[in-house]
């Protein structure tokens, strides 16, 4: 059996891992590569194998860098099954449709620019019809349910604690009288975060594909996040400014809203309005409300006194474009949460363009931003940044809080794998991390007794 790494290889985006054995051909994740426009276009243009020959996709979770190429896979011939948890399926319904809208808008923008140069027009990667096609391929599986997507293959999903519905997976592959157990962490969440359960331990395996996003990093404790959020909002409101928060529509937005809900109940939130300005985030929050089976015990107990942890008196969810535009003409203090989390697309760009040059305002970065994204440039506090191709001076205050990260840090990852038998685990394949992070994670694993970790390059194959 052969394992080949085609995405999230020495980078943090575009998760895609191909397993081929006598029972068939499957992908673990099928994610969109996100980054510089030219590089992203090249990486997303072609699949490493003919999509019509892929039998199964095992999807770890709904984030676009893990699911965002599924409609293109279907467009180019895939007609197999996509296995995911119920919550992941519901999230993908909204997120892939939103991604298709962005693909079409981006293609239209490029074509308007290129038309003036006499260049050929480009087509979007996929459209809403492709989304509808691939969504019909989804098959729901529950945590802890053993299922057999192919002859000689059984799979179990467990809760990864990363976002709603996220899963680790354990593949038991039988070929030629041999049995190999291959684990895939997907993205592992943090311990003691609100809303979701902590990551569940994985069973023993022979090989492990392991994320490495925060190798070498230690996050602030999650319980510090609420206090710092209260301080930032109070400080900015006192000087009459706005708090602008680029946030992923899935997970990060709901955690921020929950923390603000807590602060409001505790009387620690200034009397200013809070807006979630993202149609996708509104849809996703509705999905969160439909899946209490994913909540941790603390949230369920909290809901006995506050049945709506994602809503409070001064919070408004915005879908309408005109209502969104009115936020930028207002000079009153407020909090605006908008997608995307890396500030690469969506309404957050308009809010940043209108507020980034005013020192009364604060831009609050609450998650990982990949290199070359606007979110990373703001987090690095570059003096000048480009928004919609135009230069803007970064005069607003910038706050960066890694305690909101949905990814485990290095010590948490070491604890997550530490129960695995190092005598049985032949090799750890590090994915979903920049090279420097992977070096740090490899050293940490080696110190913990797991010396056989490597970081595959894109296209590199291994016989298991």
Phi and psi in degrees as a GROMACS rama.xvg file:
@    title "Ramachandran Plot"
@    xaxis  label "Phi"
@    yaxis  label "Psi"
@TYPE xy
-122.861  134.012  UNK-2
-115.047  125.824  UNK-3
-126.808  136.784  UNK-4
-101.463  114.807  UNK-5
-113.872  -7.4778  UNK-6
-151.186  161.66  UNK-7
52.4084  31.4098  UNK-8
-97.4191  107.702  UNK-9
58.101  31.2428  UNK-10
-156.089  171.671  UNK-11
-104.788  16.3514  UNK-12
-141.893  162.708  UNK-13
74.1473  40.2848  UNK-14
-55.1898  125.042  UNK-15
-166.259  115.92  UNK-16
-130.396  127.558  UNK-17
-104.411  125.893  UNK-18
-116.148  126.648  UNK-19
-121.656  128.765  UNK-20
-150.939  178.55  UNK-21
-64.4668  -18.6985  UNK-22
-83.1427  -12.9902  UNK-23
149.786  -166.475  UNK-24
-128.949  127.327  UNK-25
-136.532  154.102  UNK-26
-110.183  134.848  UNK-27
-96.0229  107.689  UNK-28
70.8602  157.681  UNK-29
-149.824  73.6355  UNK-30
-96.7853  153.103  UNK-31
-79.4332  131.786  UNK-32
-77.4162  129.323  UNK-33
-120.074  134.293  UNK-34
167.395  -149.263  UNK-35
-56.448  140.847  UNK-36
-54.6153  -48.87  UNK-37
-64.6186  -43.2717  UNK-38
-67.0623  -42.5109  UNK-39
-62.0622  -41.8358  UNK-40
-61.2493  -40.337  UNK-41
-68.9225  -44.1358  UNK-42
-69.1884  -32.0953  UNK-43
-91.1518  -4.94787  UNK-44
-69.4438  -40.4196  UNK-45
-134.244  146.657  UNK-46
-87.5093  151.09  UNK-47
-70.0173  -21.1797  UNK-48
-134.111  161.741  UNK-49
-63.9957  118.981  UNK-50
-56.2738  -28.7383  UNK-51
-66.7416  -18.4866  UNK-52
-94.6293  -1.07905  UNK-53
-84.8761  123.988  UNK-54
-85.9574  -35.9489  UNK-55
-148.115  145.724  UNK-56
-119.145  127.745  UNK-57
-101.418  113.903  UNK-58
-102.635  124.044  UNK-59
-78.005  -39.5312  UNK-60
-168.011  179.694  UNK-61
-90.6457  -8.71642  UNK-62
-53.3789  141.95  UNK-63
-62.5094  -30.3481  UNK-64
-74.2024  0.158962  UNK-65
-118.407  -23.769  UNK-66
-121.582  -10.4799  UNK-67
-71.8408  -8.34716  UNK-68
-102.343  4.49714  UNK-69
-58.9163  -43.5346  UNK-70
-63.4633  -35.406  UNK-71
-68.284  -36.5129  UNK-72
-59.2878  -45.1158  UNK-73
-66.5608  -41.259  UNK-74
-57.7114  -32.2259  UNK-75
-100.758  15.2328  UNK-76
123.251  -8.35491  UNK-77
-66.3627  131.051  UNK-78
-136.618  23.0215  UNK-79
-83.7414  -159.668  UNK-80
-106.581  143.412  UNK-81
-111.412  115.832  UNK-82
-96.5993  129.893  UNK-83
-157.641  161.823  UNK-84
-69.9013  163.603  UNK-85
-59.9374  -43.0387  UNK-86
-65.47  -38.8632  UNK-87
-63.1594  -42.4127  UNK-88
-60.1385  -46.9317  UNK-89
-62.4054  -40.2687  UNK-90
-64.8029  -42.4089  UNK-91
-63.1326  -31.9153  UNK-92
-54.4771  -45.3442  UNK-93
-81.618  -41.7703  UNK-94
-71.0751  -39.3308  UNK-95
-71.7311  -33.7408  UNK-96
-64.6966  -41.5668  UNK-97
-64.0419  -40.4019  UNK-98
-63.6863  -39.6333  UNK-99
-62.3334  -40.5138  UNK-100
-61.1212  -43.4423  UNK-101
-65.0086  -41.3231  UNK-102
-59.1898  -43.0469  UNK-103
-69.1768  -40.4038  UNK-104
-66.3119  -41.2709  UNK-105
-63.4831  -42.6637  UNK-106
-63.5808  -39.8207  UNK-107
-64.1855  -40.7376  UNK-108
-64.9032  -45.3217  UNK-109
-62.6079  -41.2208  UNK-110
-66.606  -36.278  UNK-111
-63.1805  -40.7502  UNK-112
-69.6334  -44.6937  UNK-113
-73.6049  -26.422  UNK-114
-60.9465  -35.5157  UNK-115
-66.5402  -24.1555  UNK-116
-94.5445  -0.911237  UNK-117
77.4707  16.5141  UNK-118
-83.887  162.942  UNK-119
-69.6279  148.299  UNK-120
-77.797  154.411  UNK-121
-108.72  155.802  UNK-122
-101.528  149.763  UNK-123
-64.0142  155.475  UNK-124
-56.9026  -37.2997  UNK-125
-165.706  170.198  UNK-126
-132.27  -174.839  UNK-127
-64.5383  -28.7093  UNK-128
-65.7175  -35.2467  UNK-129
-69.1747  -35.8972  UNK-130
-62.4663  -47.4866  UNK-131
-61.3226  -37.4051  UNK-132
-63.5471  -47.8789  UNK-133
-74.3094  -30.0066  UNK-134
-63.8716  -27.77  UNK-135
-70.1429  -14.2113  UNK-136
-86.4295  -10.4309  UNK-137
-69.3968  140.082  UNK-138
-126.979  123.89  UNK-139
-83.1895  137.222  UNK-140
-131.93  150.177  UNK-141
-96.9143  155.132  UNK-142
-57.8243  136.41  UNK-143
80.0143  -1.31994  UNK-144
-90.2308  121.189  UNK-145
-80.1434  127.049  UNK-146
-134.217  159.127  UNK-147
-123.263  91.0386  UNK-148
-74.4392  -21.7821  UNK-149
-143.34  156.527  UNK-150
-59.3383  130.536  UNK-151
82.2684  9.97732  UNK-152
-133.594  125.279  UNK-153
-123.234  147.062  UNK-154
-136.827  143.344  UNK-155
-129.693  130.638  UNK-156
-97.3752  141.418  UNK-157
-130.452  158.298  UNK-158
-66.5006  122.709  UNK-159
-90.7579  -11.8702  UNK-160
65.706  19.7974  UNK-161
-92.2416  -59.6158  UNK-162
-136.452  175.181  UNK-163
-54.3725  123.769  UNK-164
82.827  -1.33265  UNK-165
-67.3645  149.128  UNK-166
-141.484  143.239  UNK-167
-86.5517  162.764  UNK-168
-138.741  143.999  UNK-169
-121.273  118.255  UNK-170
-102.161  127.192  UNK-171
-106.723  111.212  UNK-172
-111.684  125.675  UNK-173
-112.346  125.039  UNK-174
-152.903  127.298  UNK-175
55.7708  38.2267  UNK-176
82.3552  -2.72667  UNK-177
-104.753  151.1  UNK-178
-125.521  126.313  UNK-179
-123.08  134.222  UNK-180
-105.382  120.986  UNK-181
-118.065  120.979  UNK-182
-101.317  148.891  UNK-183
-135.244  119.372  UNK-184
-73.7906  -19.031  UNK-185
57.6063  -137.931  UNK-186
-106.872  126.795  UNK-187
-93.9952  132.467  UNK-188
-81.2362  -175.876  UNK-189
-98.6271  158.928  UNK-190
-80.9789  144.183  UNK-191
63.8673  26.0288  UNK-192
-83.861  154.301  UNK-193
-73.1999  163.443  UNK-194
80.4356  -59.5864  UNK-195
-99.2067  158.008  UNK-196
-69.8785  157.641  UNK-197
-65.7999  155.437  UNK-198
-58.3154  138.404  UNK-199
-85.2857  141.139  UNK-200
-61.1959  149.451  UNK-201
-90.2896  158.113  UNK-202
-80.0841  170.259  UNK-203
-61.3791  147.682  UNK-204
-149.278  166.232  UNK-205
-90.6969  -32.9049  UNK-206
-137.341  149.498  UNK-207
-136.835  125.452  UNK-208
-92.7282  119.37  UNK-209
-130.104  130.9  UNK-210
-67.5741  156.362  UNK-211
-143.664  29.9951  UNK-212
-53.5912  -43.0492  UNK-213
-117.064  37.8059  UNK-214
-56.8993  134.358  UNK-215
83.191  -0.26927  UNK-216
-115.879  147.339  UNK-217
-124.604  118.732  UNK-218
-75.5545  155.324  UNK-219
-63.7818  148.696  UNK-220
-58.0231  141.425  UNK-221
-57.0151  -30.2475  UNK-222
-73.5653  -10.0722  UNK-223
-80.7226  -18.8383  UNK-224
-62.5098  -43.7002  UNK-225
-64.0038  -42.3787  UNK-226
-63.9415  -42.8566  UNK-227
-66.7578  -38.1507  UNK-228
-60.9251  -43.7384  UNK-229
-60.9254  -41.1144  UNK-230
-64.2995  -44.5481  UNK-231
-63.8136  -44.9194  UNK-232
-64.8458  -44.083  UNK-233
-64.5312  -44.4322  UNK-234
-63.5816  -42.763  UNK-235
-70.7652  -41.3693  UNK-236
-63.4512  -36.164  UNK-237
-63.0562  -29.2701  UNK-238
-98.8333  11.7636  UNK-239
78.468  22.9543  UNK-240
-104.042  177.614  UNK-241
-107.099  144.981  UNK-242
-100.983  114.972  UNK-243
-104.727  121.356  UNK-244
-122.703  105.696  UNK-245
-70.5617  125.762  UNK-246
-145.65  138.39  UNK-247
-58.8583  138.472  UNK-248
-66.7822  -23.1516  UNK-249
-107.793  119.472  UNK-250
90.8762  -64.8398  UNK-251
-64.286  -45.5796  UNK-252
-61.1796  -44.617  UNK-253
-67.04  -35.6765  UNK-254
-67.0206  -41.8628  UNK-255
-61.4339  -44.8764  UNK-256
-62.646  -41.1815  UNK-257
-62.8858  -43.3214  UNK-258
-63.6444  -40.9212  UNK-259
-65.988  -35.7484  UNK-260
-61.5448  -44.4601  UNK-261
-59.8773  -46.2775  UNK-262
-62.7026  -38.3337  UNK-263
-64.0842  -43.3739  UNK-264
-64.7823  -29.8171  UNK-265
-88.4153  -1.24394  UNK-266
72.3484  24.2545  UNK-267
-107.368  7.97901  UNK-268
-107.024  126.591  UNK-269
-57.2108  155.882  UNK-270
-79.3539  66.2236  UNK-271
-127.402  153.145  UNK-272
-73.5383  152.478  UNK-273
-122.477  131.613  UNK-274
-123.548  132.783  UNK-275
-102.088  104.665  UNK-276
-104.733  78.3625  UNK-277
-165.42  110.336  UNK-278
-56.0424  -37.5627  UNK-279
-64.4025  -44.1288  UNK-280
-62.4297  -35.0626  UNK-281
-63.4911  -46.5798  UNK-282
-62.8539  -42.1061  UNK-283
-65.3217  -39.6529  UNK-284
-62.3222  -36.3547  UNK-285
-61.8253  -38.486  UNK-286
-64.2335  -42.8461  UNK-287
-55.1876  -42.8953  UNK-288
-66.5628  -23.7682  UNK-289
-86.276  -5.49113  UNK-290
-127.436  59.8764  UNK-291
-65.026  -15.4275  UNK-292
-63.978  -15.4846  UNK-293
-92.2276  -7.96252  UNK-294
-73.9496  153.48  UNK-295
-85.1769  170.581  UNK-296
-64.2409  -33.8125  UNK-297
-63.6854  -42.3509  UNK-298
-68.1463  -40.6858  UNK-299
-60.774  -38.6836  UNK-300
-68.1879  -40.332  UNK-301
-59.5788  -38.4372  UNK-302
-70.6672  -12.7156  UNK-303
-66.3796  -28.1408  UNK-304
-103.369  -26.4213  UNK-305
-132.817  94.0719  UNK-306
-68.5469  -12.7154  UNK-307
-122.966  84.7643  UNK-308
-72.9139  -6.0468  UNK-309
-111.899  28.727  UNK-310
-161.669  140.873  UNK-311
-151.646  173.656  UNK-312
-57.5918  -38.9391  UNK-313
-95.0961  9.53552  UNK-314
-98.2666  133.611  UNK-315
-128.663  129.065  UNK-316
-93.8986  132.391  UNK-317
-116.028  128.201  UNK-318
-108.649  -39.9852  UNK-319
-68.5241  134.073  UNK-320
-65.0306  -42.3983  UNK-321
-65.1928  -37.5925  UNK-322
-65.3664  -36.5682  UNK-323
-62.8812  -43.8122  UNK-324
-62.7998  -34.6426  UNK-325
-64.1735  -26.3644  UNK-326
-62.3715  -32.3099  UNK-327
-78.9567  -20.515  UNK-328
-87.1813  -17.5571  UNK-329
-75.3062  141.311  UNK-330
-107.806  12.2558  UNK-331
-83.9837  150.923  UNK-332
-65.4773  144.32  UNK-333
-167.346  169.201  UNK-334
-113.217  130.348  UNK-335
-123.332  119.91  UNK-336
-108.876  123.723  UNK-337
-147.932  150.894  UNK-338
-86.9046  154.15  UNK-339
-98.5951  164.699  UNK-340
-65.2601  -30.4527  UNK-341
-96.5532  7.11872  UNK-342
59.0731  40.354  UNK-343
-103.421  -15.366  UNK-344
-160.938  168.783  UNK-345
89.1599  -171.517  UNK-346
-68.477  -21.8241  UNK-347
-59.1187  -30.6016  UNK-348
-63.0158  -39.4515  UNK-349
-67.3207  -40.3556  UNK-350
-67.2742  -38.8803  UNK-351
-67.182  -43.859  UNK-352
-58.1599  -38.3164  UNK-353
-85.3423  -10.649  UNK-354
-129.992  -10.4169  UNK-355
-73.5891  -20.9398  UNK-356
-92.8197  1.34792  UNK-357
-101.464  117.463  UNK-358
-67.9266  -11.027  UNK-359
-71.1394  -23.4986  UNK-360
-89.4788  163.802  UNK-361
-129.028  133.934  UNK-362
-102.367  119.767  UNK-363
-105.892  113.759  UNK-364
-95.7171  120.693  UNK-365
-121.765  21.4751  UNK-366
-167.503  179.089  UNK-367
-68.7325  135.502  UNK-368
-122.573  127.562  UNK-369
-68.1586  157.447  UNK-370
-55.0442  146.049  UNK-371
73.5434  7.33985  UNK-372
-93.4349  159.054  UNK-373
-61.8369  -38.1243  UNK-374
-58.9085  -41.4031  UNK-375
-66.0646  -41.7266  UNK-376
-64.0327  -37.5056  UNK-377
-69.6705  -43.2128  UNK-378
-60.2006  -33.1643  UNK-379
-80.6556  -3.52953  UNK-380
58.2358  43.1136  UNK-381
-64.1528  142.066  UNK-382
-67.0861  -31.7153  UNK-383
-133.31  134.671  UNK-384
-130.92  154.846  UNK-385
-102.047  132.342  UNK-386
-129.467  123.472  UNK-387
55.1001  34.7062  UNK-388
79.9583  -0.233412  UNK-389
-109.957  143.261  UNK-390
-78.5323  139.476  UNK-391
-133.873  141.586  UNK-392
-80.968  130.896  UNK-393
-86.7935  91.9048  UNK-394
-106.013  -16.7525  UNK-395
-66.4523  152.452  UNK-396
-65.0182  144.297  UNK-397
-119.915  127.182  UNK-398
-119.784  135.04  UNK-399
-120.093  124.796  UNK-400
-123.481  107.497  UNK-401
-83.2019  -6.00408  UNK-402
-68.7708  -14.6192  UNK-403
-88.7132  -1.19748  UNK-404
-59.7912  139.644  UNK-405
-89.8469  0.373053  UNK-406
-100.248  139.336  UNK-407
-60.9264  144.492  UNK-408
-85.5322  -175.008  UNK-409
-60.4766  -51.7646  UNK-410
-60.1178  -36.4198  UNK-411
-67.0897  -36.7168  UNK-412
-67.1635  -39.2968  UNK-413
-61.8557  -43.3552  UNK-414
-65.0344  -34.1865  UNK-415
-65.1753  -36.4049  UNK-416
-97.7979  -5.67907  UNK-417
-64.6845  -21.9902  UNK-418
-78.5806  -11.4686  UNK-419
-73.8988  139.178  UNK-420
-71.2065  112.225  UNK-421
-66.7612  -19.0255  UNK-422
-73.7835  -25.8763  UNK-423
-93.8295  -36.7216  UNK-424
-71.1655  105.853  UNK-425
-74.5031  -37.5431  UNK-426
-159.689  143.651  UNK-427
-109.665  126.632  UNK-428
-100.087  114.845  UNK-429
-86.9424  125.784  UNK-430
-131.25  177.641  UNK-431
52.4859  54.4229  UNK-432
-163.616  146.182  UNK-433
-66.5359  153.634  UNK-434
-53.1496  -40.8726  UNK-435
-65.6934  -36.1747  UNK-436
-67.4644  -36.9825  UNK-437
-69.5869  -35.6376  UNK-438
-61.3298  -44.9701  UNK-439
-64.1727  -42.3291  UNK-440
-67.4505  -39.4291  UNK-441
-60.4594  -42.7531  UNK-442
-65.2332  -38.8765  UNK-443
-66.2419  -41.3646  UNK-444
-65.8854  -40.4689  UNK-445
-61.1995  -42.2668  UNK-446
-63.4585  -31.1706  UNK-447
-83.5339  -0.275138  UNK-448
104.545  14.799  UNK-449
-120.955  85.3225  UNK-450
-80.3358  -16.2799  UNK-451
-98.7212  66.9618  UNK-452
-115.318  139.391  UNK-453
-140.687  163.966  UNK-454
-117.87  95.3943  UNK-455
-61.9624  148.246  UNK-456
-84.9338  161.861  UNK-457
-59.603  127.832  UNK-458
87.7181  -2.64683  UNK-459
-77.495  136.659  UNK-460
-115.455  153.436  UNK-461
-137.901  136.884  UNK-462
-87.1032  128.704  UNK-463
